[in-house]
Amino acid sequence: MSGHRALSKARCATVHRIHRLSRSYHSYEHDSPPSYTPAEDAILAAAINHVPAHGFTNTALSSGVRDAGYPDVSVNLFPVGVFSLVKYHLVTERRALSKNAPSIPSTVSGNTLDMVRNLTLQRLHANKPIIHRWQEALAILAMSKHLPDSLRELALLSDEIHFLAGDKSVDTSWYTKRAGLSAIYASTELFMTQDTSPNFKETEEFFDRRLEGAHGLRRMIGDAGQWAGVQAMGVISGLRSKGVRI
């Protein structure tokens, strides 16, 4: 697949899924149904504990099955294999944001952008225990068969962050803010896998630069598709530099 075709495909998929969220997003008053059965949740929660040692692999998944007290055949509950383990981490950490949001400070009281920043950094820091394995996860997420689900989860995270930050946009900025944050988050997450600075200080500085630049650029780009395309180019280039085939 050529670079232009890959970029166009990623751009269209991202924007399409972000638009769909405007109708499907749930609020505190309308919680989403559970994503996992009790057995799935128990196995995946146990398997995550093995990721630091074994990575996002079938070994970690099988170990989770045994730790949770289920027969080995229970691994068949996850037909998409290790992608289930990566997605479980994404879903559970996204949902944890709503529980932790009241304790996350805003630098300026009532400033939505500050809350977006702090919530996003909170989510990024949740990757610390498995950051040395996260490039494996990114390669799994970027596989063509998983890409639609991966992009949807990224869009859900961006929407959750803006919702918790108190964003009340009702115009086209609703889309551009979420498309922009999705791309910035993805590029920062990739940067974080290479960051060796104390407590990921350089990752925070990288994110702040991207967020500040995006805040100004968004004023000049009104179309959500164009905005997502500008940001997506950097993300795709970053993934390719790490050997991910897109």
N, C-alpha and C positions, 0 to 999 in steps of 0.2 A: 504494500500500500504506500503511495507517495505521501510526502510530508503534507502537501496541501489537502489531499483527501482525508488524511488522518485528522488534521486540524479541523476541517469542516465537519467531520463526523462527530468529533468530541464537542465542538461548539454547539451544534444543533441538538445533540443529546442532552447537554447540560441545560440549555435554555428551555427545552421542551419540558424537562422534568421540574425545573424551578417554576414554570408557569402552572403546572399541574398542582403544585403545592398550595396555590392560592385557594383551591377548593377542598383540599384534603387535610389541611393542617388542623391539629387538635389543640384545644386550650386546656387550662387546668380544670375547667368545668366539664370537659369532654375528653377524658383520658382515652388513649388508644388501647385496643385490646392487647392482651399479652402476646408477645412475639414467639414465645417458646412454651412447650408443654413442660410440666414439672420434671419429667425425665430428661428432656433436652437441656433444660436450664441447669440441672444438677451436673450433668456430664460436661457441658461446656464450661461451667464455672470451675469445675475441678481441672479440666484440661488447660485452662488459662494459666493455672499455677505451674504448669510444666513448660510453658513457652520460653521463659528465660533460659532454661537449660537445653531444650530441644527445638526451639523455634516453632513456627506455625507449620507443623508437620503432622503426618499420620501417627507418628510416635506419641506426640503430645495428646492427640485426640484419643488414641487407644488407652493411654495412661489415665485420661480423664474418665473413660468408661469404667475401668477397673476401680479407680478411687471412689467413684460414685456408687459402687456396688452392683453394677449391671453386668450381664454376660457380654463376652467379647463381640458377639454378633450385633450388639446394640449400636455399633459404629455405623450400621446401615441406616440408622435414623437420620444420617446426614449425607444424602445423595450427592451433594456438591463438595463433599470432603472437607479439606482444610479451609476452604472459603467460609464455611460455617463458623469456624473458630475466629477468623479475622472479623467477620461481620458481627459476631457476638461481642467482641471487644468494642467495636464501633457503637453498637446499639446501647450497651450497658453504660459506657462512658458518656454518651450523649444524654441519656436519661438521668445520669448522676448530676448533670449540670443544674437541673431544676431543683434538686434537693439541696444543692450547695449554694444556689444563687443568692439567697438572703444574706449569706455570710461573706459574699464577694463584694468588696468596697468599690465605690466609684470615686475616682480622683476628684471630680467636681460633682457635687450633689445634683442629681437629675440629668447629668450629661449622658446621653445615649451612646455617643461614640466611645466615651471612657468605659462604659459598661460592656460594650461590644469587645473592646480591647481586653478587659480583665477576664471576661468569660472565655474568650478565645484562648488566652494564655493559660487559664485554668485547665481547659481541655487539652492543650498541647502538653502541659506538664503531667497529665494523667498517663502519657505514653512513656514516661521516664523508666519504669521498671522493665519495659520490653523494647526500649528504643534501639538497642543493639540488634534486635530482630526485625525492626520495622521495615527495612528494605525488602526483606522476604515478603512481608505483608503487602507492600506496595506493588511488587511484581505480581502477586496473586490478584490483587484488586484490578490491575491493568489488563488482565487477560480478557480477550474479547468476549468470552462467554459470561464473564462476571461484570463487565464494564457498566451495563445498565443499572444493576443493583448498586454498584460502587458509587456511581454518580448520584443516584437517588439518595443514598445515605449521606453523601457529602452535602447535598442540597438540604436535606432534613436538618443536618447539624447547623448549617448557616441560618436556616429559618428559626430553629430553636434559640440560637444565640440572639438574634434580633428580637424575637418575641420576649425573651427574658430580660433583654436590655430596655424594653419598653418602647420599641419602635412602633409608631402608629401610622406609618406612611400608607396612603391610599392612592397615590399616583404611580407613575411609571418608575419612580425611584424604589418602590417596593421590590421590583425585579432586579434593578441594577445593583442595589445594595447587597442583595443575597447572592447574585451571580459573582460580584466582585469579591465578597468575603470567601466564597467557596474556592475561588482560584488562589487567593492570597493564603488561605489556610493550607491548601494542598502544597503550594511552593514552600511555605514555612516548615511544614511537616517534613518535607524532603530535606531541607536545609538542616533541620534538627538531627537527622540521622548521621550527619558528619560533624556536628558541633561537639567540641571537647572542652569548651569553656566552663568555668565553675557555674553550676546550677543553670546551665544553658543560657547564660547571659547574652551571648552573641545571637542566639535564636530570637530572644526577645527584641534585641536591637534590629535584627533583620525584619521581624514582623512589624515593628513600629515604623520603619522606613517605608515598607510596602503599604501599610495602612494610611500613613500620612500622604503618600503619593497618590494613592487611589482616591482619597477624599477629594483631592483637587481635580484629578482627571475625570472623576464621575460628573463634575459640573460641565465638562465639555463634551461628554459622550452621552447622548440621551437614549440611544437605542440599546436595549438589553442584549441583543445578539452581537452587536458590534463591541460592546463592553466586554462580554464574555470571551469573545474572540481575541481581543487584545491581551487579556489576562491568561487565557488558556495556552497561548503560544509559549509563554515562559514556562508553564507547568510541563507541557509536553517535551520541550527541549531539555528540561531538567531530568525527567524520567529517562529520556533516551541517553543522556550522558551517563546514567547509572546502568545502562545495558538493558533497559526495559524496551521490548519491541512493541511499538504503537504505530 
